[in-house]
Structures are given as structure tokens and as C-alpha cells.
């Protein structure tokens, strides 16, 4: 199973610079992001404390649902 981080890297370099792109870029450059995690609670808590933009948690929740379906 891919980690959430690995799943998110598909949004990097996208021509469309939407919220998924912004979150993926931030995750890539944040050296403290729990890149090996597949745990919703761990990732959600991390984002609650370090959210890079106001809609980051909503974006994460939407993408987490996609991740669980597609990963």
C-alpha cells in the first residue's frame, strides 16, 4: 500500500494549481511531514498544527477519501 505522501505526489507539477497541487507541494518541501504514514489521525493532527493554507484540512479530508478508494 502506498503512503498518503506517495499518493499525493501525483499532484505535484500539475498544470492546474489547485488546492491539491498546493498541498502536495507543501508536503514535498516540509521535511517534518510524516511521509511514511498511512494513519489518518497522525496526518490530520500534523496538519492541524502546521496547515500551510486555510483550506488545507478540507483538502486533506477530500484527498484522504480518494486515497482510501484508489490506494
Rosetta blueprint (number, residue, H / E / L):
1 X L
2 X L
3 X L
4 X H
5 X H
6 X H
7 X H
8 X H
9 X H
10 X H
11 X H
12 X L
13 X L
14 X L
15 X L
16 X L
17 X L
18 X L
19 X H
20 X H
21 X H
22 X H
23 X H
24 X H
25 X H
26 X H
27 X H
28 X H
29 X H
30 X L
31 X L
32 X L
33 X L
34 X L
35 X L
36 X L
37 X L
38 X L
39 X L
40 X H
41 X H
42 X H
43 X H
44 X H
45 X H
46 X H
47 X H
48 X H
49 X H
50 X H
51 X L
52 X L
53 X L
54 X L
55 X L
56 X H
57 X H
58 X H
59 X H
60 X H
61 X H
62 X H
63 X H
64 X H
65 X H
66 X H
67 X H
68 X H
69 X H
70 X H
71 X L
